[in-house]
């Protein structure tokens, strides 16, 4: 049926309407309700992604645990015996932030191409298309859980106790991370339908973003550098404004736990007229020294920002969804 609104927004050409499809006006609440009602479909798509990934594999999901276990083991050997890092137990420090980034990166890259990759059913079947990028986020979350199990086993194996009082921040940070990834993923999946370069561009941007996050280096290294130079002091606030940074800081503070460590640094002294070197204990700061309540406040800010991004992404998705069939 040709509605009055469709006729009003499209001129008749030789007695026929143009082929362009205009999306129906659906409120944000209805779209969110539709996504919730399609939760069984979402779970089905997540199971489908997991089955396809390991179809015909003997070890199955164990590969998802074996890979991070080998990576963590290699990090431990390399940075302990060959490329000795100033940060003690650097492999655990690195992995506590890396599991956050692995989830975020996998969710965004998978979501960006989710709608285009399912063009066949998008053009033929009516369902809330937002579940396609959300399924990629759910799949990434499953692998995040497996990698977390590997990290827990390494912590137990090396008798490395986390900061127990900060563990609630991990759950809080994970909620922020899922909502943030879901919002950005929904937006990218819709944008990629009309701009196919997005799925390639996001890979480049994620690489640059990775080096801007405090994962392979201490947060204080960059933060203190900005503070020491008055002309760029404002960059310290910008650096902390990255929504992924507070989440990584929370994970590192809870899982790695060691804010400071003591090292022996040689100090030159003159003893009886002779120059000699004496080892002096020096306290080094590894993690940000922010108190619990400040990290919690940062995560609250990220939560509100993530919810705003998610709502904006769903609205944008609804505005352009009607043209998917034509674009695909």
Phi and psi in degrees as GROMACS dihedral restraints (atoms count N, CA, C in turn):
[ dihedral_restraints ]
;  ai    aj    ak    al  type     phi  dphi    fc
    3     4     5     6     1   -90.1    20    10
    4     5     6     7     1   114.1    20    10
    6     7     8     9     1   -80.4    20    10
    7     8     9    10     1   160.3    20    10
    9    10    11    12     1   -60.9    20    10
   10    11    12    13     1   -36.9    20    10
   12    13    14    15     1   -65.8    20    10
   13    14    15    16     1   -39.7    20    10
   15    16    17    18     1   -66.3    20    10
   16    17    18    19     1   -39.6    20    10
   18    19    20    21     1   -66.2    20    10
   19    20    21    22     1   -38.7    20    10
   21    22    23    24     1   -65.0    20    10
   22    23    24    25     1   -37.3    20    10
   24    25    26    27     1   -90.7    20    10
   25    26    27    28     1    -1.3    20    10
   27    28    29    30     1  -136.8    20    10
   28    29    30    31     1   130.2    20    10
   30    31    32    33     1   -81.0    20    10
   31    32    33    34     1   146.1    20    10
   33    34    35    36     1   -76.2    20    10
   34    35    36    37     1   132.9    20    10
   36    37    38    39     1  -121.3    20    10
   37    38    39    40     1   112.0    20    10
   39    40    41    42     1    53.8    20    10
   40    41    42    43     1    40.7    20    10
   42    43    44    45     1    78.8    20    10
   43    44    45    46     1     2.1    20    10
   45    46    47    48     1  -125.2    20    10
   46    47    48    49     1   152.1    20    10
   48    49    50    51     1   -82.7    20    10
   49    50    51    52     1   149.2    20    10
   51    52    53    54     1   -60.5    20    10
   52    53    54    55     1   160.3    20    10
   54    55    56    57     1   -77.4    20    10
   55    56    57    58     1   -11.2    20    10
   57    58    59    60     1   -63.8    20    10
   58    59    60    61     1   134.8    20    10
   60    61    62    63     1   -97.7    20    10
   61    62    63    64     1   136.8    20    10
   63    64    65    66     1  -110.7    20    10
   64    65    66    67     1   130.3    20    10
   66    67    68    69     1   -68.7    20    10
   67    68    69    70     1   144.8    20    10
   69    70    71    72     1   -70.3    20    10
   70    71    72    73     1   147.6    20    10
   72    73    74    75     1   -77.7    20    10
   73    74    75    76     1   113.6    20    10
   75    76    77    78     1  -126.5    20    10
   76    77    78    79     1   132.2    20    10
   78    79    80    81     1   -68.9    20    10
   79    80    81    82     1   159.1    20    10
   81    82    83    84     1   -61.1    20    10
   82    83    84    85     1   -41.2    20    10
   84    85    86    87     1   -60.1    20    10
   85    86    87    88     1   -43.3    20    10
   87    88    89    90     1   -64.9    20    10
   88    89    90    91     1   -36.6    20    10
   90    91    92    93     1   -67.2    20    10
   91    92    93    94     1   -42.2    20    10
   93    94    95    96     1   -64.9    20    10
   94    95    96    97     1   -39.7    20    10
   96    97    98    99     1   -64.3    20    10
   97    98    99   100     1   -40.0    20    10
   99   100   101   102     1   -62.2    20    10
  100   101   102   103     1   -40.3    20    10
  102   103   104   105     1   -63.2    20    10
  103   104   105   106     1   -43.3    20    10
  105   106   107   108     1   -63.8    20    10
  106   107   108   109     1   -41.3    20    10
  108   109   110   111     1   -67.7    20    10
  109   110   111   112     1   -21.4    20    10
  111   112   113   114     1   -95.0    20    10
  112   113   114   115     1    20.8    20    10
  114   115   116   117     1   -64.1    20    10
  115   116   117   118     1   -32.2    20    10
  117   118   119   120     1   -67.1    20    10
  118   119   120   121     1   -38.8    20    10
  120   121   122   123     1   -63.9    20    10
  121   122   123   124     1   -39.0    20    10
  123   124   125   126     1   -60.7    20    10
  124   125   126   127     1   -46.3    20    10
  126   127   128   129     1   -64.0    20    10
  127   128   129   130     1   -37.7    20    10
  129   130   131   132     1   -62.7    20    10
  130   131   132   133     1   -43.0    20    10
  132   133   134   135     1   -66.4    20    10
  133   134   135   136     1   -36.6    20    10
  135   136   137   138     1   -64.9    20    10
  136   137   138   139     1   -44.8    20    10
  138   139   140   141     1   -62.4    20    10
  139   140   141   142     1   -38.1    20    10
  141   142   143   144     1   -63.3    20    10
  142   143   144   145     1   -44.1    20    10
  144   145   146   147     1   -60.6    20    10
  145   146   147   148     1   -41.8    20    10
  147   148   149   150     1   -69.0    20    10
  148   149   150   151     1   -39.7    20    10
  150   151   152   153     1   -67.2    20    10
  151   152   153   154     1   -41.6    20    10
  153   154   155   156     1   -64.3    20    10
  154   155   156   157     1   -39.3    20    10
  156   157   158   159     1   -62.6    20    10
  157   158   159   160     1   -37.5    20    10
  159   160   161   162     1  -115.6    20    10
  160   161   162   163     1    24.8    20    10
  162   163   164   165     1   -63.9    20    10
  163   164   165   166     1   127.6    20    10
  165   166   167   168     1    80.5    20    10
  166   167   168   169     1     1.2    20    10
  168   169   170   171     1   -87.0    20    10
  169   170   171   172     1   139.3    20    10
  171   172   173   174     1   -77.1    20    10
  172   173   174   175     1   -46.4    20    10
  174   175   176   177     1   -78.6    20    10
  175   176   177   178     1   -22.3    20    10
  177   178   179   180     1    59.2    20    10
  178   179   180   181     1  -126.1    20    10
  180   181   182   183     1   -65.4    20    10
  181   182   183   184     1   -17.0    20    10
  183   184   185   186     1   -62.1    20    10
  184   185   186   187     1   -26.8    20    10
  186   187   188   189     1   -61.5    20    10
  187   188   189   190     1   -34.3    20    10
  189   190   191   192     1   -71.6    20    10
  190   191   192   193     1   -18.1    20    10
  192   193   194   195     1   -96.2    20    10
  193   194   195   196     1   -32.7    20    10
  195   196   197   198     1   -67.3    20    10
  196   197   198   199     1   -41.5    20    10
  198   199   200   201     1   -61.2    20    10
  199   200   201   202     1   -53.6    20    10
  201   202   203   204     1   -65.4    20    10
  202   203   204   205     1   -29.2    20    10
  204   205   206   207     1   -65.1    20    10
  205   206   207   208     1   -42.8    20    10
  207   208   209   210     1   -65.9    20    10
  208   209   210   211     1   -42.9    20    10
  210   211   212   213     1   -60.7    20    10
  211   212   213   214     1   -45.4    20    10
  213   214   215   216     1   -64.9    20    10
  214   215   216   217     1   -39.0    20    10
  216   217   218   219     1   -64.1    20    10
  217   218   219   220     1   -41.6    20    10
  219   220   221   222     1   -64.2    20    10
  220   221   222   223     1   -44.7    20    10
  222   223   224   225     1   -56.6    20    10
  223   224   225   226     1   -43.4    20    10
  225   226   227   228     1   -61.9    20    10
  226   227   228   229     1   -47.7    20    10
  228   229   230   231     1   -67.4    20    10
  229   230   231   232     1   -46.4    20    10
  231   232   233   234     1   -63.6    20    10
  232   233   234   235     1   -48.4    20    10
  234   235   236   237     1   -84.1    20    10
  235   236   237   238     1    -9.0    20    10
  237   238   239   240     1   -94.9    20    10
  238   239   240   241     1   -36.0    20    10
  240   241   242   243     1  -113.2    20    10
  241   242   243   244     1   -23.5    20    10
  243   244   245   246     1  -113.9    20    10
  244   245   246   247     1   -64.5    20    10
  246   247   248   249     1   -98.7    20    10
  247   248   249   250     1    73.1    20    10
  249   250   251   252     1   -61.7    20    10
  250   251   252   253     1   120.3    20    10
  252   253   254   255     1   -91.4    20    10
  253   254   255   256     1   149.7    20    10
  255   256   257   258     1   -68.4    20    10
  256   257   258   259     1   -22.1    20    10
  258   259   260   261     1   -84.7    20    10
  259   260   261   262     1   121.0    20    10
  261   262   263   264     1   -66.2    20    10
  262   263   264   265     1   145.2    20    10
  264   265   266   267     1    50.7    20    10
  265   266   267   268     1    50.5    20    10
  267   268   269   270     1   -60.4    20    10
  268   269   270   271     1   -33.1    20    10
  270   271   272   273     1   -60.3    20    10
  271   272   273   274     1   -41.5    20    10
  273   274   275   276     1   -71.1    20    10
  274   275   276   277     1   -37.6    20    10
  276   277   278   279     1   -60.8    20    10
  277   278   279   280     1   -45.8    20    10
  279   280   281   282     1   -64.0    20    10
  280   281   282   283     1   -46.1    20    10
  282   283   284   285     1   -71.1    20    10
  283   284   285   286     1   -28.7    20    10
  285   286   287   288     1   -65.3    20    10
  286   287   288   289     1   -26.9    20    10
  288   289   290   291     1   -94.8    20    10
  289   290   291   292     1   -28.0    20    10
  291   292   293   294     1   -69.5    20    10
  292   293   294   295     1   -33.5    20    10
  294   295   296   297     1   -65.3    20    10
  295   296   297   298     1   -31.2    20    10
  297   298   299   300     1   -65.4    20    10
  298   299   300   301     1   -47.1    20    10
  300   301   302   303     1   -69.1    20    10
  301   302   303   304     1   -38.2    20    10
  303   304   305   306     1   -58.9    20    10
  304   305   306   307     1   -43.0    20    10
  306   307   308   309     1   -63.6    20    10
  307   308   309   310     1   -50.1    20    10
  309   310   311   312     1   -60.4    20    10
  310   311   312   313     1   -45.8    20    10
  312   313   314   315     1   -66.3    20    10
  313   314   315   316     1   -45.9    20    10
  315   316   317   318     1   -63.9    20    10
  316   317   318   319     1   -39.6    20    10
  318   319   320   321     1   -64.2    20    10
  319   320   321   322     1   -44.0    20    10
  321   322   323   324     1   -70.5    20    10
  322   323   324   325     1   -43.5    20    10
  324   325   326   327     1   -66.4    20    10
  325   326   327   328     1   -39.8    20    10
  327   328   329   330     1   -68.4    20    10
  328   329   330   331     1   -39.7    20    10
  330   331   332   333     1   -67.3    20    10
  331   332   333   334     1   -37.5    20    10
  333   334   335   336     1   -56.9    20    10
  334   335   336   337     1   -37.4    20    10
  336   337   338   339     1  -103.7    20    10
  337   338   339   340     1    10.3    20    10
  339   340   341   342     1   -67.6    20    10
  340   341   342   343     1   -44.3    20    10
  342   343   344   345     1   -70.7    20    10
  343   344   345   346     1   -44.2    20    10
  345   346   347   348     1   -63.1    20    10
  346   347   348   349     1   -39.6    20    10
  348   349   350   351     1   -68.1    20    10
  349   350   351   352     1   -21.9    20    10
  351   352   353   354     1  -108.9    20    10
  352   353   354   355     1    33.4    20    10
  354   355   356   357     1   -56.1    20    10
  355   356   357   358     1   -35.5    20    10
  357   358   359   360     1   -59.1    20    10
  358   359   360   361     1   -50.1    20    10
  360   361   362   363     1   -80.0    20    10
  361   362   363   364     1   -26.4    20    10
  363   364   365   366     1   -62.9    20    10
  364   365   366   367     1   -37.8    20    10
  366   367   368   369     1   -82.4    20    10
  367   368   369   370     1   -14.4    20    10
  369   370   371   372     1  -115.6    20    10
  370   371   372   373     1   -28.1    20    10
  372   373   374   375     1  -117.0    20    10
  373   374   375   376     1   139.6    20    10
  375   376   377   378     1   -94.5    20    10
  376   377   378   379     1   119.4    20    10
  378   379   380   381     1  -164.3    20    10
  379   380   381   382     1   162.0    20    10
  381   382   383   384     1   -64.4    20    10
  382   383   384   385     1   105.6    20    10
  384   385   386   387     1   -65.9    20    10
  385   386   387   388     1   -16.0    20    10
  387   388   389   390     1   -61.2    20    10
  388   389   390   391     1   -22.0    20    10
  390   391   392   393     1   -68.2    20    10
  391   392   393   394     1   -18.4    20    10
  393   394   395   396     1   -66.0    20    10
  394   395   396   397     1   -54.3    20    10
  396   397   398   399     1   -67.7    20    10
  397   398   399   400     1   -31.9    20    10
  399   400   401   402     1   -65.6    20    10
  400   401   402   403     1   -31.5    20    10
  402   403   404   405     1   -64.9    20    10
  403   404   405   406     1   -36.2    20    10
  405   406   407   408     1   -67.8    20    10
  406   407   408   409     1   -36.8    20    10
  408   409   410   411     1   -65.4    20    10
  409   410   411   412     1   -41.9    20    10
  411   412   413   414     1   -63.6    20    10
  412   413   414   415     1   -39.3    20    10
  414   415   416   417     1   -64.4    20    10
  415   416   417   418     1   -43.6    20    10
  417   418   419   420     1   -63.2    20    10
  418   419   420   421     1   -34.9    20    10
  420   421   422   423     1   -66.6    20    10
  421   422   423   424     1   -36.4    20    10
  423   424   425   426     1   -62.4    20    10
  424   425   426   427     1   -45.7    20    10
  426   427   428   429     1   -68.4    20    10
  427   428   429   430     1   -31.0    20    10
  429   430   431   432     1   -60.9    20    10
  430   431   432   433     1   -41.5    20    10
  432   433   434   435     1   -63.9    20    10
  433   434   435   436     1   -39.5    20    10
  435   436   437   438     1   -65.7    20    10
  436   437   438   439     1   -42.4    20    10
  438   439   440   441     1   -65.8    20    10
  439   440   441   442     1   -33.6    20    10
  441   442   443   444     1   -65.5    20    10
  442   443   444   445     1   -37.6    20    10
  444   445   446   447     1   -61.7    20    10
  445   446   447   448     1   -40.6    20    10
  447   448   449   450     1   -62.2    20    10
  448   449   450   451     1   -44.5    20    10
  450   451   452   453     1   -63.0    20    10
  451   452   453   454     1   -41.0    20    10
  453   454   455   456     1   -62.8    20    10
  454   455   456   457     1   -41.1    20    10
  456   457   458   459     1   -64.6    20    10
  457   458   459   460     1   -38.1    20    10
  459   460   461   462     1   -68.1    20    10
  460   461   462   463     1   -39.9    20    10
  462   463   464   465     1   -61.5    20    10
  463   464   465   466     1   -42.0    20    10
  465   466   467   468     1   -69.8    20    10
  466   467   468   469     1   -40.6    20    10
  468   469   470   471     1   -64.2    20    10
  469   470   471   472     1   -37.7    20    10
  471   472   473   474     1   -94.8    20    10
  472   473   474   475     1     7.9    20    10
  474   475   476   477     1    51.1    20    10
  475   476   477   478     1    48.1    20    10
  477   478   479   480     1  -104.3    20    10
  478   479   480   481     1   105.6    20    10
  480   481   482   483     1   -81.9    20    10
  481   482   483   484     1   128.5    20    10
  483   484   485   486     1   -75.5    20    10
  484   485   486   487     1   175.7    20    10
  486   487   488   489     1   -85.0    20    10
  487   488   489   490     1    95.6    20    10
  489   490   491   492     1   -57.6    20    10
  490   491   492   493     1   -38.4    20    10
  492   493   494   495     1   -66.9    20    10
  493   494   495   496     1   -20.1    20    10
  495   496   497   498     1   -95.1    20    10
  496   497   498   499     1    -2.5    20    10
  498   499   500   501     1   -60.5    20    10
  499   500   501   502     1   -34.2    20    10
  501   502   503   504     1   -57.2    20    10
  502   503   504   505     1   -28.0    20    10
  504   505   506   507     1   -67.5    20    10
  505   506   507   508     1   -25.9    20    10
  507   508   509   510     1   -65.2    20    10
  508   509   510   511     1   -46.1    20    10
  510   511   512   513     1   -63.8    20    10
  511   512   513   514     1   -42.8    20    10
  513   514   515   516     1   -61.4    20    10
  514   515   516   517     1   -45.4    20    10
  516   517   518   519     1   -65.1    20    10
  517   518   519   520     1   -34.9    20    10
  519   520   521   522     1   -66.8    20    10
  520   521   522   523     1   -39.2    20    10
  522   523   524   525     1   -60.7    20    10
  523   524   525   526     1   -46.5    20    10
  525   526   527   528     1   -57.4    20    10
  526   527   528   529     1   -44.3    20    10
  528   529   530   531     1   -64.1    20    10
  529   530   531   532     1   -42.6    20    10
  531   532   533   534     1   -66.0    20    10
  532   533   534   535     1   -46.1    20    10
  534   535   536   537     1   -65.4    20    10
  535   536   537   538     1   -41.3    20    10
  537   538   539   540     1   -63.1    20    10
  538   539   540   541     1   -47.0    20    10
  540   541   542   543     1   -64.5    20    10
  541   542   543   544     1   -38.5    20    10
  543   544   545   546     1   -64.5    20    10
  544   545   546   547     1   -43.7    20    10
  546   547   548   549     1   -64.6    20    10
  547   548   549   550     1   -49.0    20    10
  549   550   551   552     1   -65.6    20    10
  550   551   552   553     1   -38.0    20    10
  552   553   554   555     1   -63.8    20    10
  553   554   555   556     1   -43.4    20    10
  555   556   557   558     1   -62.0    20    10
  556   557   558   559     1   -43.3    20    10
  558   559   560   561     1   -63.0    20    10
  559   560   561   562     1   -46.6    20    10
  561   562   563   564     1   -65.8    20    10
  562   563   564   565     1   -36.9    20    10
  564   565   566   567     1   -63.9    20    10
  565   566   567   568     1   -37.5    20    10
  567   568   569   570     1   -74.2    20    10
  568   569   570   571     1   -41.2    20    10
  570   571   572   573     1   -66.8    20    10
  571   572   573   574     1   -33.3    20    10
  573   574   575   576     1   -70.0    20    10
  574   575   576   577     1   -18.6    20    10
  576   577   578   579     1   -65.1    20    10
  577   578   579   580     1   -41.1    20    10
  579   580   581   582     1   -95.1    20    10
  580   581   582   583     1   -24.9    20    10
  582   583   584   585     1  -122.7    20    10
  583   584   585   586     1    90.9    20    10
  585   586   587   588     1   -69.1    20    10
  586   587   588   589     1   -12.2    20    10
  588   589   590   591     1   -74.0    20    10
  589   590   591   592     1   -12.2    20    10
  591   592   593   594     1   -59.6    20    10
  592   593   594   595     1   -43.7    20    10
  594   595   596   597     1   -65.3    20    10
  595   596   597   598     1   -25.3    20    10
  597   598   599   600     1   -85.1    20    10
  598   599   600   601     1   -37.7    20    10
  600   601   602   603     1   -65.1    20    10
  601   602   603   604     1   -38.1    20    10
  603   604   605   606     1   -64.5    20    10
  604   605   606   607     1   -31.4    20    10
  606   607   608   609     1   -64.7    20    10
  607   608   609   610     1   -41.1    20    10
  609   610   611   612     1   -67.7    20    10
  610   611   612   613     1   -43.9    20    10
  612   613   614   615     1   -65.2    20    10
  613   614   615   616     1   -36.8    20    10
  615   616   617   618     1   -66.4    20    10
  616   617   618   619     1   -34.7    20    10
  618   619   620   621     1   -63.7    20    10
  619   620   621   622     1   -44.2    20    10
  621   622   623   624     1   -66.6    20    10
  622   623   624   625     1   -39.5    20    10
  624   625   626   627     1   -64.0    20    10
  625   626   627   628     1   -37.8    20    10
  627   628   629   630     1   -58.0    20    10
  628   629   630   631     1   -45.3    20    10
  630   631   632   633     1   -72.8    20    10
  631   632   633   634     1   -16.9    20    10
  633   634   635   636     1   -86.6    20    10
  634   635   636   637     1    -9.8    20    10
  636   637   638   639     1   -96.4    20    10
  637   638   639   640     1   146.9    20    10
  639   640   641   642     1   -78.4    20    10
  640   641   642   643     1    73.0    20    10
  642   643   644   645     1  -108.6    20    10
  643   644   645   646     1   -51.2    20    10
  645   646   647   648     1   -96.7    20    10
  646   647   648   649     1    -0.6    20    10
  648   649   650   651     1  -139.6    20    10
  649   650   651   652     1   160.7    20    10
  651   652   653   654     1   -70.7    20    10
  652   653   654   655     1   140.3    20    10
  654   655   656   657     1   -57.1    20    10
  655   656   657   658     1   -37.9    20    10
  657   658   659   660     1   -65.5    20    10
  658   659   660   661     1   -26.2    20    10
  660   661   662   663     1   -58.9    20    10
  661   662   663   664     1   -45.5    20    10
  663   664   665   666     1   -81.0    20    10
  664   665   666   667     1   -43.1    20    10
  666   667   668   669     1   -60.7    20    10
  667   668   669   670     1   -46.0    20    10
  669   670   671   672     1   -66.9    20    10
  670   671   672   673     1   -32.3    20    10
  672   673   674   675     1   -62.6    20    10
  673   674   675   676     1   -42.0    20    10
  675   676   677   678     1   -65.8    20    10
  676   677   678   679     1   -40.8    20    10
  678   679   680   681     1   -68.2    20    10
  679   680   681   682     1   -27.6    20    10
  681   682   683   684     1   -76.5    20    10
  682   683   684   685     1   -13.0    20    10
  684   685   686   687     1  -118.5    20    10
  685   686   687   688     1   102.2    20    10
  687   688   689   690     1   -54.5    20    10
  688   689   690   691     1   -31.5    20    10
  690   691   692   693     1   -68.4    20    10
  691   692   693   694     1   -25.0    20    10
  693   694   695   696     1  -119.9    20    10
  694   695   696   697     1    20.5    20    10
  696   697   698   699     1   -59.9    20    10
  697   698   699   700     1   -32.4    20    10
  699   700   701   702     1   -64.7    20    10
  700   701   702   703     1   -20.4    20    10
  702   703   704   705     1   -67.9    20    10
  703   704   705   706     1   -21.1    20    10
  705   706   707   708     1   -62.5    20    10
  706   707   708   709     1   -39.6    20    10
  708   709   710   711     1   -70.1    20    10
  709   710   711   712     1   -40.6    20    10
  711   712   713   714     1   -62.6    20    10
  712   713   714   715     1   -40.0    20    10
  714   715   716   717     1   -61.7    20    10
  715   716   717   718     1   -39.4    20    10
  717   718   719   720     1   -76.2    20    10
  718   719   720   721     1   -19.4    20    10
  720   721   722   723     1   -75.4    20    10
  721   722   723   724     1   -13.6    20    10
  723   724   725   726     1   -59.8    20    10
  724   725   726   727     1   119.3    20    10
  726   727   728   729     1   -62.0    20    10
  727   728   729   730     1   -23.7    20    10
  729   730   731   732     1   -80.3    20    10
  730   731   732   733     1   -23.0    20    10
  732   733   734   735     1   -64.8    20    10
  733   734   735   736     1   -49.8    20    10
  735   736   737   738     1   -59.9    20    10
  736   737   738   739     1   -33.2    20    10
  738   739   740   741     1   -66.5    20    10
  739   740   741   742     1   -45.2    20    10
  741   742   743   744     1   -62.9    20    10
  742   743   744   745     1   -41.6    20    10
  744   745   746   747     1   -61.0    20    10
  745   746   747   748     1   -39.6    20    10
  747   748   749   750     1   -66.2    20    10
  748   749   750   751     1   -42.6    20    10
  750   751   752   753     1   -65.0    20    10
  751   752   753   754     1   -44.7    20    10
  753   754   755   756     1   -64.2    20    10
  754   755   756   757     1   -41.8    20    10
  756   757   758   759     1   -64.4    20    10
  757   758   759   760     1   -36.4    20    10
  759   760   761   762     1   -82.9    20    10
  760   761   762   763     1   -44.3    20    10
  762   763   764   765     1   -87.3    20    10
  763   764   765   766     1   -44.2    20    10
  765   766   767   768     1   -79.9    20    10
  766   767   768   769     1   -48.3    20    10
  768   769   770   771     1    83.5    20    10
  769   770   771   772     1   -35.1    20    10
  771   772   773   774     1   -81.5    20    10
  772   773   774   775     1   105.5    20    10
  774   775   776   777     1   -73.0    20    10
  775   776   777   778     1   -40.8    20    10
  777   778   779   780     1  -129.6    20    10
  778   779   780   781     1   162.9    20    10
  780   781   782   783     1  -146.5    20    10
  781   782   783   784     1   154.1    20    10
  783   784   785   786     1  -103.6    20    10
  784   785   786   787     1   130.0    20    10
  786   787   788   789     1  -124.2    20    10
  787   788   789   790     1   158.8    20    10
  789   790   791   792     1  -101.4    20    10
  790   791   792   793     1   111.4    20    10
  792   793   794   795     1  -109.0    20    10
  793   794   795   796     1   131.1    20    10
  795   796   797   798     1   -69.4    20    10
  796   797   798   799     1   130.8    20    10
  798   799   800   801     1  -122.2    20    10
  799   800   801   802     1   128.9    20    10
  801   802   803   804     1   -74.4    20    10
  802   803   804   805     1   129.8    20    10
  804   805   806   807     1  -138.9    20    10
  805   806   807   808     1   152.8    20    10
  807   808   809   810     1  -100.7    20    10
  808   809   810   811     1   115.0    20    10
  810   811   812   813     1  -120.1    20    10
  811   812   813   814     1   119.0    20    10
  813   814   815   816     1    54.4    20    10
  814   815   816   817     1    40.8    20    10
  816   817   818   819     1    79.5    20    10
  817   818   819   820     1     4.8    20    10
  819   820   821   822     1  -118.4    20    10
  820   821   822   823     1   140.8    20    10
  822   823   824   825     1   -79.5    20    10
  823   824   825   826     1   125.1    20    10
  825   826   827   828     1  -138.4    20    10
  826   827   828   829     1   164.5    20    10
  828   829   830   831     1  -114.7    20    10
  829   830   831   832     1   131.5    20    10
  831   832   833   834     1  -120.8    20    10
  832   833   834   835     1   132.3    20    10
  834   835   836   837     1   -73.2    20    10
  835   836   837   838     1   125.3    20    10
  837   838   839   840     1  -119.6    20    10
  838   839   840   841     1   136.1    20    10
  840   841   842   843     1   -72.4    20    10
  841   842   843   844     1   129.4    20    10
  843   844   845   846     1  -127.5    20    10
  844   845   846   847     1   131.9    20    10
  846   847   848   849     1   -89.8    20    10
  847   848   849   850     1   122.0    20    10
  849   850   851   852     1  -109.9    20    10
  850   851   852   853     1   141.0    20    10
  852   853   854   855     1   -97.9    20    10
  853   854   855   856     1   125.4    20    10
  855   856   857   858     1   -99.6    20    10
  856   857   858   859     1   -55.4    20    10
  858   859   860   861     1   -98.2    20    10
  859   860   861   862     1   163.8    20    10
  861   862   863   864     1   -62.1    20    10
  862   863   864   865     1   138.5    20    10
  864   865   866   867     1   -89.0    20    10
  865   866   867   868     1    20.1    20    10
  867   868   869   870     1   -64.0    20    10
  868   869   870   871     1   139.5    20    10
  870   871   872   873     1   -71.9    20    10
  871   872   873   874     1   169.1    20    10
  873   874   875   876     1   -55.7    20    10
  874   875   876   877     1   -48.1    20    10
  876   877   878   879     1   -64.9    20    10
  877   878   879   880     1   -32.4    20    10
  879   880   881   882     1   -70.0    20    10
  880   881   882   883     1   -42.2    20    10
  882   883   884   885     1   -62.6    20    10
  883   884   885   886     1   -39.3    20    10
  885   886   887   888     1   -63.5    20    10
  886   887   888   889     1   -40.4    20    10
  888   889   890   891     1   -64.6    20    10
  889   890   891   892     1   -39.9    20    10
  891   892   893   894     1   -62.1    20    10
  892   893   894   895     1   -41.3    20    10
  894   895   896   897     1   -67.2    20    10
  895   896   897   898     1   -33.1    20    10
  897   898   899   900     1   -64.6    20    10
  898   899   900   901     1   -43.2    20    10
  900   901   902   903     1   -61.7    20    10
  901   902   903   904     1   -44.0    20    10
  903   904   905   906     1   -62.5    20    10
  904   905   906   907     1   -37.5    20    10
  906   907   908   909     1   -61.6    20    10
  907   908   909   910     1   -47.1    20    10
  909   910   911   912     1   -63.9    20    10
  910   911   912   913     1   -40.4    20    10
  912   913   914   915     1   -64.6    20    10
  913   914   915   916     1   -41.2    20    10
  915   916   917   918     1   -65.0    20    10
  916   917   918   919     1   -41.2    20    10
  918   919   920   921     1   -64.0    20    10
  919   920   921   922     1   -41.7    20    10
  921   922   923   924     1   -62.8    20    10
  922   923   924   925     1   -42.4    20    10
  924   925   926   927     1   -63.9    20    10
  925   926   927   928     1   -41.8    20    10
  927   928   929   930     1   -62.9    20    10
  928   929   930   931     1   -46.4    20    10
  930   931   932   933     1   -63.9    20    10
  931   932   933   934     1   -44.3    20    10
  933   934   935   936     1   -62.1    20    10
  934   935   936   937     1   -38.1    20    10
  936   937   938   939     1   -66.8    20    10
  937   938   939   940     1   -41.0    20    10
  939   940   941   942     1   -64.7    20    10
  940   941   942   943     1   -40.3    20    10
  942   943   944   945     1   -64.7    20    10
  943   944   945   946     1   -43.6    20    10
  945   946   947   948     1   -63.3    20    10
  946   947   948   949     1   -42.9    20    10
  948   949   950   951     1   -58.6    20    10
  949   950   951   952     1   -43.6    20    10
  951   952   953   954     1   -65.4    20    10
  952   953   954   955     1   -32.9    20    10
  954   955   956   957     1   -70.7    20    10
  955   956   957   958     1   -32.1    20    10
  957   958   959   960     1  -105.3    20    10
  958   959   960   961     1    -7.0    20    10
  960   961   962   963     1   -61.8    20    10
  961   962   963   964     1   -33.6    20    10
  963   964   965   966     1   -62.7    20    10
  964   965   966   967     1   -20.2    20    10
  966   967   968   969     1   -98.1    20    10
  967   968   969   970     1     3.8    20    10
  969   970   971   972     1   -60.1    20    10
  970   971   972   973     1   -43.7    20    10
  972   973   974   975     1   -59.5    20    10
  973   974   975   976     1   -39.7    20    10
  975   976   977   978     1   -70.8    20    10
  976   977   978   979     1   -44.3    20    10
  978   979   980   981     1   -67.6    20    10
  979   980   981   982     1   -35.3    20    10
